[in-house]
Amino acid sequence: MECELPDDTCRSALKRLRDIGDGTFAWVRLADPSEGELVQLAEELGLHPLAVEDALHGRQRPKRERFGDVLAVALKPLRYVEEGTAVETGDVMVFVGPRSVLTVSHGPIDPCAEAARRLDVDPQMLRLGPWAVLHAVLDVAVDAYSDAARRVRATLDRLEDEVFSTSRVDHTQSIYSLKREVREFRDAVQPLVPVLQGLLDSRGDQGDRGDQGEKDGLPRIGPYIRDVTDHLHRTDIEVRTLDELLDSVLGAQQARVGTWQNDDMRRISAWAAIFAIPTMVAGVYGMNFEHMPELGWTYGYPLAVALMALASGALYRAFRRNGWL
């Protein structure tokens, strides 16, 4: 049974679960709920007040907590928007109980709809009970992580080609922007790794649940959770690699900017040296002393101009040969 709104019908259906045989569970989906809606459902599902507070405000770091017989898992789904090279994130909390699942989402990204679609076409998974919903939501979120990592990698490859191209365009701002988005990506992926690993840790789970683990279906869903965890590990490694590559590209861009500045300074220095010769000659003759060589000579002026031109040309040729111009 799946409910998307916390209306009277949904609450009455939750109450009827007590009279229905084993194998039936309810999935309640909420998107940006109000406090009143969440509190009403919390009473029916037996959620702890702290769990309600976390679900209401969102913006939780990926984590796993147990409130009695209800397991709460928080995660941050995301997607990568190539047009603005931005990573958009949301917040989802999944509360897994013995006979019910509550998912609360905040923001524009909600993996629950796709998770419901996958479960609709896979009745075998639904037989695994409420844990199947948790697996489906995690699977959709981790698949989105992999897709986002692939898109970020493509953007980084294009940016890297532009940095090492012959054009003199400073891409520092674009690199910093992409690096900031990758850091946000890491904040969503890395904390989720120990959360999923904890679900697979039999001793840690036994310490939390006692014998509840055999009743709530986690052993049966374990292989599927392990598969999602493997995908998450690969994505985590990819995101770490992207962050390191961005550091390298940023260093290369800064080195190129320094090289461009050095080239500009060499050109400026070379032209300054070339113009220094005529400036010096003209400055000497511009001092208007009475006794100066060739002041009365008819060809004195052409000779001085020719001397300045020849000296400047010799310097220009020398600088061109050394790559300064």
Residue pairs with C-beta under 8 A, 6 or more apart in sequence:
1 13
1 17
1 24
1 25
1 26
1 27
2 26
2 27
2 28
2 29
2 116
3 9
3 10
3 13
3 14
3 26
3 27
3 28
3 29
4 28
4 29
4 30
6 28
6 30
6 33
6 37
6 38
6 40
6 41
10 28
10 41
11 40
11 41
11 44
13 26
14 26
14 28
14 41
14 44
14 45
14 100
15 44
17 24
17 25
17 26
17 99
17 100
23 127
23 129
24 99
25 99
25 100
25 101
25 129
25 130
26 99
26 100
26 101
27 100
27 101
27 102
27 103
27 116
27 130
27 133
28 41
28 45
28 100
28 101
28 102
28 103
29 103
29 105
29 112
29 116
30 37
30 38
30 41
30 102
30 103
30 104
30 105
31 104
31 105
31 106
31 110
32 105
32 106
32 107
33 55
33 56
33 104
35 56
38 52
38 55
38 56
38 104
39 52
41 47
41 102
42 49
42 51
42 52
45 70
45 95
45 97
45 100
45 102
46 68
46 69
46 70
46 97
47 55
47 67
47 70
47 95
47 102
48 67
48 68
48 70
50 67
51 65
51 67
51 70
51 72
51 95
54 60
54 72
54 74
54 93
55 72
55 93
55 95
55 102
55 104
56 104
58 91
58 93
58 104
58 106
58 107
59 91
59 106
60 74
60 91
60 93
61 74
61 187
61 191
62 74
62 75
62 76
62 188
62 191
62 192
62 195
63 73
63 74
63 191
63 195
64 71
64 72
64 73
64 74
64 195
64 198
64 199
65 71
65 72
66 72
66 208
66 209
69 97
69 98
69 212
69 216
70 95
70 96
70 97
71 95
71 96
71 97
71 134
71 216
72 93
72 94
72 95
72 96
73 93
73 94
73 96
73 134
73 138
73 195
74 91
74 92
74 93
74 94
75 92
75 94
75 137
75 138
75 141
75 188
75 192
75 195
76 89
76 90
76 91
76 92
76 187
76 188
76 192
77 89
77 90
77 92
77 109
77 110
77 111
77 140
77 141
77 144
77 188
78 87
78 88
78 89
78 90
78 109
78 144
78 145
78 148
78 184
78 185
78 188
79 87
79 88
79 109
79 144
79 147
79 148
80 86
80 87
80 88
80 147
80 148
80 151
80 152
80 181
80 185
81 87
81 88
82 151
82 154
82 155
85 155
85 174
85 177
85 178
85 181
86 181
87 148
87 152
87 181
87 182
87 184
87 185
88 107
88 108
88 109
89 107
89 109
89 184
89 188
90 105
90 106
90 107
90 108
90 109
90 110
91 105
91 106
91 107
92 103
92 104
92 105
92 106
92 110
92 111
92 112
92 137
92 141
93 103
93 104
94 101
94 102
94 103
94 133
94 134
94 137
95 101
95 102
95 103
95 104
96 130
96 131
96 133
96 134
96 216
97 130
98 130
98 215
98 216
99 130
100 130
101 130
101 133
101 134
103 112
103 133
103 137
105 111
105 112
109 144
111 137
111 140
111 141
111 144
112 137
114 140
115 133
115 136
115 137
115 139
115 140
116 136
118 125
118 136
118 139
118 140
119 125
119 126
119 132
119 133
119 136
125 132
125 135
125 136
125 224
126 132
128 135
128 217
128 220
128 221
129 216
129 217
130 216
130 217
131 216
131 217
131 218
131 220
131 221
132 217
132 221
134 221
135 221
135 224
135 225
135 228
138 196
138 225
138 228
139 224
139 228
142 228
142 231
142 232
142 235
143 231
145 185
145 188
145 189
145 232
145 235
146 231
146 234
146 235
146 238
148 185
149 185
149 235
149 238
149 239
149 242
152 178
152 181
152 182
152 185
152 242
153 238
153 242
155 178
156 178
156 242
156 245
156 246
156 249
159 171
159 174
159 175
159 178
159 249
160 245
160 249
162 169
162 171
163 171
163 175
163 249
163 252
163 253
163 256
164 252
168 260
170 253
170 257
171 253
172 250
172 253
172 254
172 257
175 246
175 249
175 250
175 253
176 250
178 246
179 243
179 246
179 247
179 250
182 239
182 242
182 243
182 246
183 243
185 239
185 242
186 239
186 240
186 243
189 232
189 235
189 236
189 239
190 236
190 239
192 232
193 229
193 232
193 233
193 236
196 225
196 228
196 229
196 232
197 229
198 204
198 205
199 205
199 218
199 225
199 229
200 222
200 225
200 226
200 229
202 213
205 213
205 218
206 213
209 216
213 219
218 225
266 324
267 324
267 325
269 324
270 315
270 316
270 319
270 324
270 325
271 325
273 315
273 319
274 312
274 315
274 316
274 319
275 312
277 308
277 311
277 312
277 315
278 308
278 312
281 304
281 307
281 308
282 308
285 292
285 304
294 300
294 303
294 304
297 303
316 325
319 325
